[in-house]
Amino acid sequence: MKPVHVLVVGSHADCICTEKSSTESTAAVLLETVSQKFDNLVIGTKMFSVNALEVMSNEMRALRGALSELKSNICQVLQQSYLQV
């Protein structure tokens, strides 16, 4: 069986940052916590914080790029496994 791949995505409304913490540090803590709790998942190394109302924002472009790359990787693995059968 192949592991499940996960990308962590939040909206700007979901960002809960105090004055003492930044979005990046909050994302790092969240990613570490999720990775420890779900060790059988392949969790992306970056958390995406997007404004879903702005389709062409830099964050949405980065998310689409990451999804496209993940899709390509999964398709390559599946194609190789079918060729081996």
PyMOL Python script that loads the backbone (N, CA, C, O; Angstrom):
from pymol import cmd

cmd.read_pdbstr("""\
ATOM      1  N   MET A   1       0.834  -1.188   0.000  1.00  0.00           N
ATOM      2  CA  MET A   1       0.000   0.000   0.000  1.00  0.00           C
ATOM      3  C   MET A   1       0.871   1.241   0.000  1.00  0.00           C
ATOM      4  O   MET A   1       1.960   1.262   0.574  1.00  0.00           O
ATOM      5  N   LYS A   2       0.374   2.258  -0.648  1.00  0.00           N
ATOM      6  CA  LYS A   2       1.081   3.529  -0.727  1.00  0.00           C
ATOM      7  C   LYS A   2       0.585   4.462   0.368  1.00  0.00           C
ATOM      8  O   LYS A   2      -0.596   4.431   0.714  1.00  0.00           O
ATOM      9  N   PRO A   3       1.469   5.291   0.917  1.00  0.00           N
ATOM     10  CA  PRO A   3       1.038   6.221   1.973  1.00  0.00           C
ATOM     11  C   PRO A   3       0.159   7.331   1.417  1.00  0.00           C
ATOM     12  O   PRO A   3       0.228   7.656   0.232  1.00  0.00           O
ATOM     13  N   VAL A   4      -0.656   7.899   2.267  1.00  0.00           N
ATOM     14  CA  VAL A   4      -1.522   9.011   1.903  1.00  0.00           C
ATOM     15  C   VAL A   4      -0.684  10.292   1.945  1.00  0.00           C
ATOM     16  O   VAL A   4       0.082  10.514   2.883  1.00  0.00           O
ATOM     17  N   HIS A   5      -0.839  11.125   0.922  1.00  0.00           N
ATOM     18  CA  HIS A   5      -0.125  12.402   0.868  1.00  0.00           C
ATOM     19  C   HIS A   5      -1.072  13.511   1.316  1.00  0.00           C
ATOM     20  O   HIS A   5      -2.230  13.554   0.901  1.00  0.00           O
ATOM     21  N   VAL A   6      -0.568  14.411   2.171  1.00  0.00           N
ATOM     22  CA  VAL A   6      -1.404  15.458   2.758  1.00  0.00           C
ATOM     23  C   VAL A   6      -0.723  16.815   2.600  1.00  0.00           C
ATOM     24  O   VAL A   6       0.470  16.958   2.868  1.00  0.00           O
ATOM     25  N   LEU A   7      -1.487  17.794   2.169  1.00  0.00           N
ATOM     26  CA  LEU A   7      -1.048  19.190   2.184  1.00  0.00           C
ATOM     27  C   LEU A   7      -1.938  19.919   3.170  1.00  0.00           C
ATOM     28  O   LEU A   7      -3.158  19.754   3.151  1.00  0.00           O
ATOM     29  N   VAL A   8      -1.337  20.726   4.033  1.00  0.00           N
ATOM     30  CA  VAL A   8      -2.103  21.475   5.026  1.00  0.00           C
ATOM     31  C   VAL A   8      -2.413  22.849   4.439  1.00  0.00           C
ATOM     32  O   VAL A   8      -1.514  23.592   4.045  1.00  0.00           O
ATOM     33  N   VAL A   9      -3.717  23.171   4.388  1.00  0.00           N
ATOM     34  CA  VAL A   9      -4.172  24.436   3.800  1.00  0.00           C
ATOM     35  C   VAL A   9      -5.107  25.120   4.785  1.00  0.00           C
ATOM     36  O   VAL A   9      -6.007  24.492   5.343  1.00  0.00           O
ATOM     37  N   GLY A  10      -4.886  26.402   4.991  1.00  0.00           N
ATOM     38  CA  GLY A  10      -5.750  27.204   5.846  1.00  0.00           C
ATOM     39  C   GLY A  10      -6.114  28.483   5.121  1.00  0.00           C
ATOM     40  O   GLY A  10      -5.410  28.908   4.205  1.00  0.00           O
ATOM     41  N   SER A  11      -7.194  29.085   5.523  1.00  0.00           N
ATOM     42  CA  SER A  11      -7.561  30.381   4.941  1.00  0.00           C
ATOM     43  C   SER A  11      -7.064  31.473   5.875  1.00  0.00           C
ATOM     44  O   SER A  11      -6.737  31.208   7.032  1.00  0.00           O
ATOM     45  N   HIS A  12      -7.009  32.690   5.377  1.00  0.00           N
ATOM     46  CA  HIS A  12      -6.554  33.798   6.214  1.00  0.00           C
ATOM     47  C   HIS A  12      -7.409  33.923   7.474  1.00  0.00           C
ATOM     48  O   HIS A  12      -6.906  34.300   8.532  1.00  0.00           O
ATOM     49  N   ALA A  13      -8.671  33.614   7.364  1.00  0.00           N
ATOM     50  CA  ALA A  13      -9.556  33.692   8.528  1.00  0.00           C
ATOM     51  C   ALA A  13      -9.168  32.667   9.583  1.00  0.00           C
ATOM     52  O   ALA A  13      -9.456  32.852  10.766  1.00  0.00           O
ATOM     53  N   ASP A  14      -8.512  31.577   9.158  1.00  0.00           N
ATOM     54  CA  ASP A  14      -8.122  30.523  10.086  1.00  0.00           C
ATOM     55  C   ASP A  14      -6.810  30.816  10.804  1.00  0.00           C
ATOM     56  O   ASP A  14      -6.483  30.138  11.778  1.00  0.00           O
ATOM     57  N   CYS A  15      -6.053  31.807  10.349  1.00  0.00           N
ATOM     58  CA  CYS A  15      -4.756  32.116  10.969  1.00  0.00           C
ATOM     59  C   CYS A  15      -4.979  32.781  12.309  1.00  0.00           C
ATOM     60  O   CYS A  15      -5.516  33.884  12.400  1.00  0.00           O
ATOM     61  N   ILE A  16      -4.557  32.088  13.336  1.00  0.00           N
ATOM     62  CA  ILE A  16      -4.680  32.633  14.682  1.00  0.00           C
ATOM     63  C   ILE A  16      -3.274  32.880  15.179  1.00  0.00           C
ATOM     64  O   ILE A  16      -2.598  31.974  15.667  1.00  0.00           O
ATOM     65  N   CYS A  17      -2.851  34.106  15.049  1.00  0.00           N
ATOM     66  CA  CYS A  17      -1.505  34.469  15.464  1.00  0.00           C
ATOM     67  C   CYS A  17      -1.586  35.585  16.484  1.00  0.00           C
ATOM     68  O   CYS A  17      -2.311  36.564  16.302  1.00  0.00           O
ATOM     69  N   THR A  18      -0.841  35.428  17.547  1.00  0.00           N
ATOM     70  CA  THR A  18      -0.760  36.494  18.532  1.00  0.00           C
ATOM     71  C   THR A  18       0.327  37.463  18.101  1.00  0.00           C
ATOM     72  O   THR A  18       1.026  37.221  17.117  1.00  0.00           O
ATOM     73  N   GLU A  19       0.469  38.534  18.818  1.00  0.00           N
ATOM     74  CA  GLU A  19       1.513  39.494  18.499  1.00  0.00           C
ATOM     75  C   GLU A  19       2.897  38.884  18.641  1.00  0.00           C
ATOM     76  O   GLU A  19       3.841  39.328  17.989  1.00  0.00           O
ATOM     77  N   LYS A  20       3.025  37.873  19.484  1.00  0.00           N
ATOM     78  CA  LYS A  20       4.327  37.254  19.740  1.00  0.00           C
ATOM     79  C   LYS A  20       4.662  36.152  18.739  1.00  0.00           C
ATOM     80  O   LYS A  20       5.806  35.701  18.695  1.00  0.00           O
ATOM     81  N   SER A  21       3.706  35.712  17.943  1.00  0.00           N
ATOM     82  CA  SER A  21       3.979  34.638  16.994  1.00  0.00           C
ATOM     83  C   SER A  21       3.651  35.091  15.576  1.00  0.00           C
ATOM     84  O   SER A  21       2.813  35.966  15.357  1.00  0.00           O
ATOM     85  N   SER A  22       4.319  34.482  14.645  1.00  0.00           N
ATOM     86  CA  SER A  22       4.074  34.789  13.245  1.00  0.00           C
ATOM     87  C   SER A  22       3.321  33.634  12.599  1.00  0.00           C
ATOM     88  O   SER A  22       3.189  32.556  13.178  1.00  0.00           O
ATOM     89  N   THR A  23       2.834  33.879  11.401  1.00  0.00           N
ATOM     90  CA  THR A  23       2.135  32.832  10.659  1.00  0.00           C
ATOM     91  C   THR A  23       3.074  31.658  10.413  1.00  0.00           C
ATOM     92  O   THR A  23       2.664  30.501  10.515  1.00  0.00           O
ATOM     93  N   GLU A  24       4.343  31.952  10.087  1.00  0.00           N
ATOM     94  CA  GLU A  24       5.303  30.893   9.790  1.00  0.00           C
ATOM     95  C   GLU A  24       5.574  30.017  11.016  1.00  0.00           C
ATOM     96  O   GLU A  24       5.637  28.793  10.904  1.00  0.00           O
ATOM     97  N   SER A  25       5.734  30.642  12.184  1.00  0.00           N
ATOM     98  CA  SER A  25       5.999  29.844  13.381  1.00  0.00           C
ATOM     99  C   SER A  25       4.772  29.030  13.781  1.00  0.00           C
ATOM    100  O   SER A  25       4.902  27.893  14.234  1.00  0.00           O
ATOM    101  N   THR A  26       3.581  29.609  13.615  1.00  0.00           N
ATOM    102  CA  THR A  26       2.351  28.880  13.907  1.00  0.00           C
ATOM    103  C   THR A  26       2.211  27.695  12.957  1.00  0.00           C
ATOM    104  O   THR A  26       1.832  26.603  13.380  1.00  0.00           O
ATOM    105  N   ALA A  27       2.516  27.903  11.676  1.00  0.00           N
ATOM    106  CA  ALA A  27       2.445  26.824  10.689  1.00  0.00           C
ATOM    107  C   ALA A  27       3.454  25.730  11.007  1.00  0.00           C
ATOM    108  O   ALA A  27       3.141  24.546  10.879  1.00  0.00           O
ATOM    109  N   ALA A  28       4.659  26.110  11.418  1.00  0.00           N
ATOM    110  CA  ALA A  28       5.686  25.117  11.746  1.00  0.00           C
ATOM    111  C   ALA A  28       5.257  24.241  12.916  1.00  0.00           C
ATOM    112  O   ALA A  28       5.444  23.025  12.885  1.00  0.00           O
ATOM    113  N   VAL A  29       4.686  24.849  13.939  1.00  0.00           N
ATOM    114  CA  VAL A  29       4.207  24.097  15.099  1.00  0.00           C
ATOM    115  C   VAL A  29       3.067  23.166  14.688  1.00  0.00           C
ATOM    116  O   VAL A  29       3.024  22.009  15.107  1.00  0.00           O
ATOM    117  N   LEU A  30       2.153  23.668  13.874  1.00  0.00           N
ATOM    118  CA  LEU A  30       1.031  22.856  13.402  1.00  0.00           C
ATOM    119  C   LEU A  30       1.514  21.668  12.584  1.00  0.00           C
ATOM    120  O   LEU A  30       1.061  20.544  12.801  1.00  0.00           O
ATOM    121  N   LEU A  31       2.423  21.900  11.652  1.00  0.00           N
ATOM    122  CA  LEU A  31       2.948  20.813  10.831  1.00  0.00           C
ATOM    123  C   LEU A  31       3.666  19.760  11.671  1.00  0.00           C
ATOM    124  O   LEU A  31       3.519  18.563  11.428  1.00  0.00           O
ATOM    125  N   GLU A  32       4.434  20.203  12.647  1.00  0.00           N
ATOM    126  CA  GLU A  32       5.138  19.264  13.521  1.00  0.00           C
ATOM    127  C   GLU A  32       4.158  18.429  14.339  1.00  0.00           C
ATOM    128  O   GLU A  32       4.341  17.222  14.491  1.00  0.00           O
ATOM    129  N   THR A  33       3.122  19.073  14.863  1.00  0.00           N
ATOM    130  CA  THR A  33       2.116  18.370  15.659  1.00  0.00           C
ATOM    131  C   THR A  33       1.377  17.334  14.820  1.00  0.00           C
ATOM    132  O   THR A  33       1.178  16.200  15.257  1.00  0.00           O
ATOM    133  N   VAL A  34       0.973  17.723  13.620  1.00  0.00           N
ATOM    134  CA  VAL A  34       0.251  16.798  12.732  1.00  0.00           C
ATOM    135  C   VAL A  34       1.163  15.648  12.330  1.00  0.00           C
ATOM    136  O   VAL A  34       0.727  14.497  12.296  1.00  0.00           O
ATOM    137  N   SER A  35       2.423  15.944  12.026  1.00  0.00           N
ATOM    138  CA  SER A  35       3.370  14.895  11.632  1.00  0.00           C
ATOM    139  C   SER A  35       3.567  13.869  12.740  1.00  0.00           C
ATOM    140  O   SER A  35       3.645  12.670  12.475  1.00  0.00           O
ATOM    141  N   GLN A  36       3.646  14.342  13.976  1.00  0.00           N
ATOM    142  CA  GLN A  36       3.832  13.426  15.099  1.00  0.00           C
ATOM    143  C   GLN A  36       2.585  12.585  15.357  1.00  0.00           C
ATOM    144  O   GLN A  36       2.678  11.405  15.692  1.00  0.00           O
ATOM    145  N   LYS A  37       1.441  13.193  15.199  1.00  0.00           N
ATOM    146  CA  LYS A  37       0.193  12.498  15.499  1.00  0.00           C
ATOM    147  C   LYS A  37      -0.159  11.472  14.423  1.00  0.00           C
ATOM    148  O   LYS A  37      -0.683  10.402  14.732  1.00  0.00           O
ATOM    149  N   PHE A  38       0.127  11.795  13.169  1.00  0.00           N
ATOM    150  CA  PHE A  38      -0.227  10.919  12.050  1.00  0.00           C
ATOM    151  C   PHE A  38       1.054  10.506  11.335  1.00  0.00           C
ATOM    152  O   PHE A  38       1.348  11.001  10.247  1.00  0.00           O
ATOM    153  N   ASP A  39       1.808   9.607  11.937  1.00  0.00           N
ATOM    154  CA  ASP A  39       3.098   9.227  11.385  1.00  0.00           C
ATOM    155  C   ASP A  39       2.998   8.348  10.143  1.00  0.00           C
ATOM    156  O   ASP A  39       4.006   8.128   9.473  1.00  0.00           O
ATOM    157  N   ASN A  40       1.826   7.848   9.822  1.00  0.00           N
ATOM    158  CA  ASN A  40       1.654   6.998   8.648  1.00  0.00           C
ATOM    159  C   ASN A  40       1.266   7.800   7.407  1.00  0.00           C
ATOM    160  O   ASN A  40       0.976   7.216   6.364  1.00  0.00           O
ATOM    161  N   LEU A  41       1.257   9.136   7.506  1.00  0.00           N
ATOM    162  CA  LEU A  41       0.930   9.997   6.373  1.00  0.00           C
ATOM    163  C   LEU A  41       2.183  10.691   5.869  1.00  0.00           C
ATOM    164  O   LEU A  41       3.113  10.948   6.635  1.00  0.00           O
ATOM    165  N   VAL A  42       2.203  10.992   4.582  1.00  0.00           N
ATOM    166  CA  VAL A  42       3.271  11.815   4.018  1.00  0.00           C
ATOM    167  C   VAL A  42       2.726  13.233   3.987  1.00  0.00           C
ATOM    168  O   VAL A  42       1.876  13.560   3.159  1.00  0.00           O
ATOM    169  N   ILE A  43       3.219  14.077   4.893  1.00  0.00           N
ATOM    170  CA  ILE A  43       2.690  15.429   5.032  1.00  0.00           C
ATOM    171  C   ILE A  43       3.652  16.401   4.376  1.00  0.00           C
ATOM    172  O   ILE A  43       4.857  16.368   4.629  1.00  0.00           O
ATOM    173  N   GLY A  44       3.110  17.265   3.532  1.00  0.00           N
ATOM    174  CA  GLY A  44       3.931  18.262   2.859  1.00  0.00           C
ATOM    175  C   GLY A  44       4.706  19.106   3.841  1.00  0.00           C
ATOM    176  O   GLY A  44       4.292  19.275   4.988  1.00  0.00           O
ATOM    177  N   THR A  45       5.828  19.636   3.397  1.00  0.00           N
ATOM    178  CA  THR A  45       6.700  20.397   4.285  1.00  0.00           C
ATOM    179  C   THR A  45       6.287  21.852   4.406  1.00  0.00           C
ATOM    180  O   THR A  45       6.883  22.600   5.181  1.00  0.00           O
ATOM    181  N   LYS A  46       5.282  22.264   3.656  1.00  0.00           N
ATOM    182  CA  LYS A  46       4.842  23.655   3.693  1.00  0.00           C
ATOM    183  C   LYS A  46       3.346  23.716   3.963  1.00  0.00           C
ATOM    184  O   LYS A  46       2.577  22.925   3.418  1.00  0.00           O
ATOM    185  N   MET A  47       2.943  24.649   4.797  1.00  0.00           N
ATOM    186  CA  MET A  47       1.525  24.898   5.030  1.00  0.00           C
ATOM    187  C   MET A  47       1.118  26.086   4.168  1.00  0.00           C
ATOM    188  O   MET A  47       1.810  27.103   4.136  1.00  0.00           O
ATOM    189  N   PHE A  48       0.014  25.958   3.484  1.00  0.00           N
ATOM    190  CA  PHE A  48      -0.470  27.017   2.607  1.00  0.00           C
ATOM    191  C   PHE A  48      -1.550  27.807   3.326  1.00  0.00           C
ATOM    192  O   PHE A  48      -2.511  27.236   3.842  1.00  0.00           O
ATOM    193  N   SER A  49      -1.390  29.108   3.357  1.00  0.00           N
ATOM    194  CA  SER A  49      -2.383  30.006   3.933  1.00  0.00           C
ATOM    195  C   SER A  49      -2.921  30.848   2.790  1.00  0.00           C
ATOM    196  O   SER A  49      -2.234  31.740   2.293  1.00  0.00           O
ATOM    197  N   VAL A  50      -4.149  30.568   2.371  1.00  0.00           N
ATOM    198  CA  VAL A  50      -4.688  31.196   1.156  1.00  0.00           C
ATOM    199  C   VAL A  50      -5.940  32.015   1.448  1.00  0.00           C
ATOM    200  O   VAL A  50      -6.658  31.775   2.418  1.00  0.00           O
ATOM    201  N   ASN A  51      -6.169  32.972   0.587  1.00  0.00           N
ATOM    202  CA  ASN A  51      -7.417  33.711   0.561  1.00  0.00           C
ATOM    203  C   ASN A  51      -8.191  33.144  -0.626  1.00  0.00           C
ATOM    204  O   ASN A  51      -7.882  33.463  -1.774  1.00  0.00           O
ATOM    205  N   ALA A  52      -9.177  32.322  -0.365  1.00  0.00           N
ATOM    206  CA  ALA A  52      -9.905  31.616  -1.416  1.00  0.00           C
ATOM    207  C   ALA A  52     -10.693  32.549  -2.321  1.00  0.00           C
ATOM    208  O   ALA A  52     -11.123  32.142  -3.401  1.00  0.00           O
ATOM    209  N   LEU A  53     -10.890  33.784  -1.904  1.00  0.00           N
ATOM    210  CA  LEU A  53     -11.619  34.740  -2.737  1.00  0.00           C
ATOM    211  C   LEU A  53     -10.735  35.362  -3.808  1.00  0.00           C
ATOM    212  O   LEU A  53     -11.245  35.931  -4.774  1.00  0.00           O
ATOM    213  N   GLU A  54      -9.432  35.264  -3.654  1.00  0.00           N
ATOM    214  CA  GLU A  54      -8.486  35.799  -4.633  1.00  0.00           C
ATOM    215  C   GLU A  54      -7.848  34.645  -5.390  1.00  0.00           C
ATOM    216  O   GLU A  54      -6.831  34.096  -4.967  1.00  0.00           O
ATOM    217  N   VAL A  55      -8.454  34.286  -6.507  1.00  0.00           N
ATOM    218  CA  VAL A  55      -8.060  33.105  -7.263  1.00  0.00           C
ATOM    219  C   VAL A  55      -6.641  33.221  -7.822  1.00  0.00           C
ATOM    220  O   VAL A  55      -5.936  32.216  -7.912  1.00  0.00           O
ATOM    221  N   MET A  56      -6.216  34.409  -8.193  1.00  0.00           N
ATOM    222  CA  MET A  56      -4.905  34.579  -8.813  1.00  0.00           C
ATOM    223  C   MET A  56      -3.848  35.095  -7.841  1.00  0.00           C
ATOM    224  O   MET A  56      -2.821  35.613  -8.279  1.00  0.00           O
ATOM    225  N   SER A  57      -4.072  34.966  -6.542  1.00  0.00           N
ATOM    226  CA  SER A  57      -3.089  35.416  -5.560  1.00  0.00           C
ATOM    227  C   SER A  57      -1.857  34.508  -5.607  1.00  0.00           C
ATOM    228  O   SER A  57      -1.919  33.386  -6.110  1.00  0.00           O
ATOM    229  N   ASN A  58      -0.747  35.004  -5.080  1.00  0.00           N
ATOM    230  CA  ASN A  58       0.493  34.215  -5.052  1.00  0.00           C
ATOM    231  C   ASN A  58       0.324  32.931  -4.255  1.00  0.00           C
ATOM    232  O   ASN A  58       0.865  31.887  -4.619  1.00  0.00           O
ATOM    233  N   GLU A  59      -0.439  33.017  -3.153  1.00  0.00           N
ATOM    234  CA  GLU A  59      -0.647  31.824  -2.333  1.00  0.00           C
ATOM    235  C   GLU A  59      -1.429  30.749  -3.090  1.00  0.00           C
ATOM    236  O   GLU A  59      -1.098  29.566  -3.006  1.00  0.00           O
ATOM    237  N   MET A  60      -2.460  31.157  -3.825  1.00  0.00           N
ATOM    238  CA  MET A  60      -3.254  30.191  -4.600  1.00  0.00           C
ATOM    239  C   MET A  60      -2.422  29.591  -5.725  1.00  0.00           C
ATOM    240  O   MET A  60      -2.551  28.404  -6.025  1.00  0.00           O
ATOM    241  N   ARG A  61      -1.569  30.398  -6.352  1.00  0.00           N
ATOM    242  CA  ARG A  61      -0.691  29.880  -7.402  1.00  0.00           C
ATOM    243  C   ARG A  61       0.278  28.850  -6.826  1.00  0.00           C
ATOM    244  O   ARG A  61       0.521  27.806  -7.431  1.00  0.00           O
ATOM    245  N   ALA A  62       0.825  29.154  -5.659  1.00  0.00           N
ATOM    246  CA  ALA A  62       1.739  28.206  -5.008  1.00  0.00           C
ATOM    247  C   ALA A  62       1.018  26.905  -4.665  1.00  0.00           C
ATOM    248  O   ALA A  62       1.573  25.821  -4.844  1.00  0.00           O
ATOM    249  N   LEU A  63      -0.214  27.010  -4.173  1.00  0.00           N
ATOM    250  CA  LEU A  63      -0.998  25.815  -3.847  1.00  0.00           C
ATOM    251  C   LEU A  63      -1.291  24.995  -5.098  1.00  0.00           C
ATOM    252  O   LEU A  63      -1.136  23.774  -5.095  1.00  0.00           O
ATOM    253  N   ARG A  64      -1.710  25.663  -6.162  1.00  0.00           N
ATOM    254  CA  ARG A  64      -1.977  24.938  -7.412  1.00  0.00           C
ATOM    255  C   ARG A  64      -0.715  24.254  -7.929  1.00  0.00           C
ATOM    256  O   ARG A  64      -0.778  23.132  -8.432  1.00  0.00           O
ATOM    257  N   GLY A  65       0.427  24.922  -7.809  1.00  0.00           N
ATOM    258  CA  GLY A  65       1.694  24.320  -8.240  1.00  0.00           C
ATOM    259  C   GLY A  65       2.047  23.090  -7.415  1.00  0.00           C
ATOM    260  O   GLY A  65       2.481  22.071  -7.951  1.00  0.00           O
ATOM    261  N   ALA A  66       1.853  23.199  -6.098  1.00  0.00           N
ATOM    262  CA  ALA A  66       2.140  22.060  -5.213  1.00  0.00           C
ATOM    263  C   ALA A  66       1.205  20.891  -5.516  1.00  0.00           C
ATOM    264  O   ALA A  66       1.639  19.739  -5.534  1.00  0.00           O
ATOM    265  N   LEU A  67      -0.059  21.178  -5.750  1.00  0.00           N
ATOM    266  CA  LEU A  67      -1.011  20.113  -6.088  1.00  0.00           C
ATOM    267  C   LEU A  67      -0.664  19.456  -7.416  1.00  0.00           C
ATOM    268  O   LEU A  67      -0.773  18.238  -7.559  1.00  0.00           O
ATOM    269  N   SER A  68      -0.249  20.255  -8.380  1.00  0.00           N
ATOM    270  CA  SER A  68       0.131  19.722  -9.683  1.00  0.00           C
ATOM    271  C   SER A  68       1.354  18.828  -9.569  1.00  0.00           C
ATOM    272  O   SER A  68       1.408  17.764 -10.186  1.00  0.00           O
ATOM    273  N   GLU A  69       2.331  19.252  -8.789  1.00  0.00           N
ATOM    274  CA  GLU A  69       3.537  18.454  -8.586  1.00  0.00           C
ATOM    275  C   GLU A  69       3.215  17.149  -7.862  1.00  0.00           C
ATOM    276  O   GLU A  69       3.727  16.091  -8.228  1.00  0.00           O
ATOM    277  N   LEU A  70       2.375  17.222  -6.848  1.00  0.00           N
ATOM    278  CA  LEU A  70       1.978  16.025  -6.106  1.00  0.00           C
ATOM    279  C   LEU A  70       1.223  15.056  -7.011  1.00  0.00           C
ATOM    280  O   LEU A  70       1.443  13.846  -6.964  1.00  0.00           O
ATOM    281  N   LYS A  71       0.339  15.598  -7.825  1.00  0.00           N
ATOM    282  CA  LYS A  71      -0.423  14.766  -8.767  1.00  0.00           C
ATOM    283  C   LYS A  71       0.515  14.063  -9.746  1.00  0.00           C
ATOM    284  O   LYS A  71       0.348  12.874 -10.017  1.00  0.00           O
ATOM    285  N   SER A  72       1.494  14.783 -10.276  1.00  0.00           N
ATOM    286  CA  SER A  72       2.456  14.181 -11.208  1.00  0.00           C
ATOM    287  C   SER A  72       3.241  13.063 -10.544  1.00  0.00           C
ATOM    288  O   SER A  72       3.441  12.002 -11.136  1.00  0.00           O
ATOM    289  N   ASN A  73       3.689  13.299  -9.308  1.00  0.00           N
ATOM    290  CA  ASN A  73       4.449  12.272  -8.584  1.00  0.00           C
ATOM    291  C   ASN A  73       3.610  11.029  -8.345  1.00  0.00           C
ATOM    292  O   ASN A  73       4.093   9.910  -8.520  1.00  0.00           O
ATOM    293  N   ILE A  74       2.366  11.212  -7.950  1.00  0.00           N
ATOM    294  CA  ILE A  74       1.479  10.069  -7.698  1.00  0.00           C
ATOM    295  C   ILE A  74       1.219   9.307  -8.994  1.00  0.00           C
ATOM    296  O   ILE A  74       1.227   8.076  -8.999  1.00  0.00           O
ATOM    297  N   CYS A  75       0.990  10.023 -10.089  1.00  0.00           N
ATOM    298  CA  CYS A  75       0.744   9.365 -11.375  1.00  0.00           C
ATOM    299  C   CYS A  75       1.955   8.568 -11.840  1.00  0.00           C
ATOM    300  O   CYS A  75       1.800   7.483 -12.401  1.00  0.00           O
ATOM    301  N   GLN A  76       3.175   9.097 -11.611  1.00  0.00           N
ATOM    302  CA  GLN A  76       4.383   8.365 -11.980  1.00  0.00           C
ATOM    303  C   GLN A  76       4.518   7.079 -11.182  1.00  0.00           C
ATOM    304  O   GLN A  76       4.868   6.038 -11.737  1.00  0.00           O
ATOM    305  N   VAL A  77       4.246   7.141  -9.896  1.00  0.00           N
ATOM    306  CA  VAL A  77       4.339   5.942  -9.049  1.00  0.00           C
ATOM    307  C   VAL A  77       3.304   4.910  -9.486  1.00  0.00           C
ATOM    308  O   VAL A  77       3.607   3.720  -9.577  1.00  0.00           O
ATOM    309  N   LEU A  78       2.086   5.365  -9.755  1.00  0.00           N
ATOM    310  CA  LEU A  78       1.036   4.439 -10.193  1.00  0.00           C
ATOM    311  C   LEU A  78       1.390   3.808 -11.541  1.00  0.00           C
ATOM    312  O   LEU A  78       1.184   2.611 -11.741  1.00  0.00           O
ATOM    313  N   GLN A  79       1.915   4.603 -12.450  1.00  0.00           N
ATOM    314  CA  GLN A  79       2.281   4.087 -13.773  1.00  0.00           C
ATOM    315  C   GLN A  79       3.382   3.026 -13.640  1.00  0.00           C
ATOM    316  O   GLN A  79       3.337   1.993 -14.308  1.00  0.00           O
ATOM    317  N   GLN A  80       4.360   3.285 -12.783  1.00  0.00           N
ATOM    318  CA  GLN A  80       5.432   2.314 -12.573  1.00  0.00           C
ATOM    319  C   GLN A  80       4.912   1.029 -11.946  1.00  0.00           C
ATOM    320  O   GLN A  80       5.362  -0.059 -12.305  1.00  0.00           O
ATOM    321  N   SER A  81       3.972   1.141 -11.015  1.00  0.00           N
ATOM    322  CA  SER A  81       3.448  -0.057 -10.367  1.00  0.00           C
ATOM    323  C   SER A  81       2.600  -0.873 -11.335  1.00  0.00           C
ATOM    324  O   SER A  81       2.588  -2.101 -11.249  1.00  0.00           O
ATOM    325  N   TYR A  82       1.888  -0.217 -12.259  1.00  0.00           N
ATOM    326  CA  TYR A  82       1.120  -0.964 -13.268  1.00  0.00           C
ATOM    327  C   TYR A  82       2.027  -1.659 -14.255  1.00  0.00           C
ATOM    328  O   TYR A  82       1.711  -2.749 -14.731  1.00  0.00           O
ATOM    329  N   LEU A  83       3.166  -1.033 -14.572  1.00  0.00           N
ATOM    330  CA  LEU A  83       4.084  -1.645 -15.522  1.00  0.00           C
ATOM    331  C   LEU A  83       4.756  -2.878 -14.927  1.00  0.00           C
ATOM    332  O   LEU A  83       5.129  -3.799 -15.654  1.00  0.00           O
ATOM    333  N   GLN A  84       4.909  -2.893 -13.607  1.00  0.00           N
ATOM    334  CA  GLN A  84       5.554  -4.027 -12.946  1.00  0.00           C
ATOM    335  C   GLN A  84       4.626  -5.232 -12.821  1.00  0.00           C
ATOM    336  O   GLN A  84       5.092  -6.357 -12.641  1.00  0.00           O
ATOM    337  N   VAL A  85       3.322  -5.005 -12.915  1.00  0.00           N
ATOM    338  CA  VAL A  85       2.356  -6.096 -12.748  1.00  0.00           C
ATOM    339  C   VAL A  85       2.215  -6.855 -13.994  1.00  0.00           C
ATOM    340  O   VAL A  85       1.445  -7.813 -14.050  1.00  0.00           O
TER     341      VAL A  85
END
""", "prot")
cmd.dss("prot")
cmd.show_as("cartoon", "prot")
cmd.util.cbc("prot")
cmd.orient("prot")
